[in-house]
C-alpha cells in the first residue's frame, strides 16, 4: 500500500483563492454550528469550566442530548455501565470527546445529502469508515487526544458537500471528469477546477471556529507531508484511514479509485507495511461497533434512504 507520495500541489492562484472564498464566505447560506456545539468548544479552553457547565448547555437541546447519550452508550464506546446523565458522560469522556460527539451528531443534519449523486448513505458510510480508521490508526500510533482523529476522519470530505450545495457547476464538472477519465475525485479537481474539497472543508471548519488541529486534518488529508509539523500526525491518520476505507469498499467518496499512499504518512506515525494486517483486523472490529453512527445516518432528514 505504500507508494511514493505525489509532489505537493502548488498554492492556489489568487483567482482560485478568491473563487473559493466567495463560496465558503457565504456564511448565511452555509450550515452554522449550533449554539450548543459552539459553546462547548469555547468551554474547552476555559480552565474554570466544569462538567456541570457542559450539562447545562447541552440540556437546552433535548434532541442533541438524546443523540449524545445514545452514542456514549453504544458499543463503540463500550462502557460496562449505562451512562444516564450528561454530567457523568463529561466526567468520563472529557470536554473534547463530548464536543466531538456533539459535532458528530450534528453534522449528519448539517447538509441535505438526500440527492447526492453518489449516494447519501454511501457518502456517510465512507465518512464513518474513515473516522473509525483514523481512530484505530491514532491509537496504534500512540497519538495523544485520539478522539480528534475520529471527528477529523468523519469530516474529512465535508468540503465535497460544500461544493455540492454551493458550487454545483464545479462539482458537476469534477464528477464528469472523474467518470470520463476513471480518475480519483482529487485528480479530477486538479484537472477541472481551480480549488479542491480539502480547502473548501478546511475553510468551513475555520468559519465554525474549530481548533486548527481539526482544520489541518482536513486541509492536508491528501498531502500530510505538507502539513505543519505539529499537525502532521492528524493529517497522516486521516490520509491513511481514507485509503483503507476505500480499499475495503466502505461507502463512496465520489469515485471508485484508491489514491496514492503517502510514504510520509507511515513514517510520521512510526508505522509500516508490517502493521497493515493488525490495522485491518482492528478496523473491521471497530467498524462493526460503529452501528449507532450508521443508525444516525439512517435518520438523516426525510430523504435519508436516497442513494
N, C-alpha and C positions, 0 to 999 in steps of 0.2 A: 504493500500500500504506500510505500514511500517513494516519491518521485521528486526530481528537482523542482523547487518552487519557481513559478513564473516570475519574471522581473517585475518589481513593483510598478504599478501603473502610474503615469505622470499625474501631477496635481491637476485638478480640473481647471480649465481656462476660465478667465473672468466671466465670459458669456455663459459657460456651463454653470459656474457657481451662482450667477445671477438667476438663471432659469430655475435651479434647484431651490434657491432662497425664496423665490416667488411662490413656489408650490408649497413648501413647508412653512413659509411665513404666513400663510392664510390661517392664522390661529382660530379665527371664528368658524372656519369650515372643518378644521381637523378636530378629532376627539381630544378632549382635555382630561387631565387626571381628575377624578372626583375629589372633592374636598377631603374626604376621609384618607385616601391614599397619600395625597399631598401633605396633609398634616402629620401623618405618621412619619413621612420622610423628613420633615422638619424636626420632629421629636428625637429621631435617631441621633442627631447632632447636639441634642440638649442634655448635658450631664445631669440636670436636675429632674429629668422626666422619669416617671415611674410606670410600672405595668398598669396601674390604675388609670393613669392618664390615657394610655393607649385604649384601654377598655372603654373609657368614657367617650372617646372619639368614634370607635367602631360601632358601639351600641346605638349610635344615631342612625345607622344604616342597617336595618334588620335583615334585608336580603343578603347584603355582603357579609354580615356577621354569620348568617347560617351557612353560606358557602365556605367561609374560612374554617369554621368548626368542622364542617364536613370533610374538608381537605386534611385538616390536622388529625382527624380521627380515622383517616383512610389507611389502607395497608401500606401506602407509600411511606408514611412516617413511622408506622409500626409501633406505636406506644402500647404497652401492655394494659393500661387502664384508660377508660374513656375520659377525655378532657371536656368538661361541660361548661367552662367559663373562659371568656377571652383573657381575663387576667391570668388564669392558670396557663393558658397557651403561651402568653407573652413571657411568663417566668421560665417556662421550659424551653421555648424556642428562641427567645431573644427578639429584640425590636426588628432587626434587619430581616430575619426569616419571616416574621409576621407581615412586614411590609411587602416582601416579595410574594407571599401567598395572597395577600390582598390584591396586589398588582396582577398576579396570575388569574385570579377570579374575575377581575375587572376586564382584562384585555380581551377575553373572548367576546365581550359585548361592545367593544370599542369601535369595531368596524363591521359593516354589513358585508359579509363574505358569502351570502347565500347564493349568489350568481357568479362566483369566481370561476373563470374559465377552466381551471384545472381542478376544481372541486373544493368546496368549503371544508368538508371533513378531511380530504386529502391534505390540504394545507395545514390544518391544525394538528393532524396526526404527525406530520413531519416536524412541526414546531415542538410538540410534546416529546417526540422521539429525540430530537436534538437536545432538549432540556435534560432529559434523562441521561443521555450520553455525556453531556457536559458535566453533570453531577458525578457520574461514575469516574470520568477521567480526572476530575479535580480531586476526588478522594484518593484515587490510586496514585496521583502525583503528590499528594500531601499538601495541597494548597490550603491556605487559611481562608475562612469565610466562604466555603464552597457553596453555600446557599445562593450566593450571587451567580455562580456558574449556572444553576438551574434556570433562573429567570433570564439570564443573558441568552441561553440557548432557546428558551421559549420565545423571546422577542427578536431573534436574530434576523428573521425575514420580514419583520413588520414594515420595512421600507417598501416591500412589494405591494402591501396593502395601501400605503400612501400613494404610490404610483397608480394602482388600480382605481382608486376613487378620485384622485386629484390630478393625475397626469395620464388620462385614459388613452390619448393618441400615442404617447410614448410607450405606454405599457403594451398596447396592441402591436406596435412595431417590434418590440422585443420578443413577444411570444411568436409572432410571424417569422422573425429571423431565426429564432431558436428551432422552430419546427422545420423551416426550409433548409437550414444548414446542419440540422441534427447536432446542435451545439448546446452548451450549458446556458442557462439564463444569464449568467455573468458574462460569458463570451458574446452573447447576443446584445447585451447592453453596450459593450465596448464597440460593437460594430454599428449599432443602430441609433444610439442616442448619446447625449453629452454628459450624462451623470448616471449613477447606479443606485441600486436599492440599499446598499450598505450606507451610503452617505445620507440618503433620504431617511432611513431609520434612525441613524445617529442624531440627525438634526431634530427629529421628532422627540427623541428622548431628552435632548437638550432643552427643548421647549417645555417638556414636562419637569425640568429641573431635577432629573435623576442623577445619581452620582456618576462622575467621569469614568469610573471603573466599568459601569454597565454600558455607558456610551461607547467606550473603546471596544468592549466585547462585540458590539455590532459593527462599528466602523471598520474594524480590521479583521473581521472573521474570515475573509478570503485571503488576507495577506498579513498574518500575525507577525511576520518578521519586521513589518513597517510600524508596528505599534510602539509607543513609548515603553521603555524598559519595565516600568512598574505595572503596566497593563498588558504586557506581552503574554503572561500565563493565561489570563482570562480569554484573550483573543485566540490563543492556541487551543484551549479546550473546546471552545465553540466551533472553531475550524474543524478539528478532528471529529467532533460529535456530529456535525453536519454531514461529513463524508461517511461516517459509519452508518448513520441513519439512511442515507441514500443507498449505500451498498446493500443494506438489508431490506430495501424496498418498503420502508415505513413511510406511508403518505407520499406527498409530492411537493417539491419546491418550484414547480412550473416547468420542469424538463425531466428527461429520463436519463440524464448523464451523471457521471461521478467526476467532480472537479479534481484537478491535480492536487496531490497532498504536499503540504509544505514540510520539508525536512526540518526546518527551523522549529516547527511546532513540536515535533517529537523531542528535539534537543532541549528546548526551554522547559519542558515538563519532565525531563530525565527519563523518558520512555523510549522503547524501541519496538521493532517488529516482534520481538520475543514476548512482548506484553499483549499482543493482539488477541490470542485465544482467551486469556483471562478477562480482558476488557469485553469481548463479545459475550462471554458467559454472564458476566455481571450485568451488562446492558440488557440482555434478554430477560433476566430475572427481574430487574428493576422496572422494565417496561411493563411487565405483567402486573406489577403492583401499582402502576400509574392509572389504573382504570377509572378512578374518580375524576381525574383531569379529563379523560376522554368522555366521561358522562356529562361534564360541564359543556363540552363541545356540542354534544347532542342537544343541549338545552338552549344553545345559542340562537336567539331570535326565532321568529316564526318559521323562517325558511331553512331551518337547520338541516333538514335532510337532503338539501340540494347538493349535487356533486357526489 
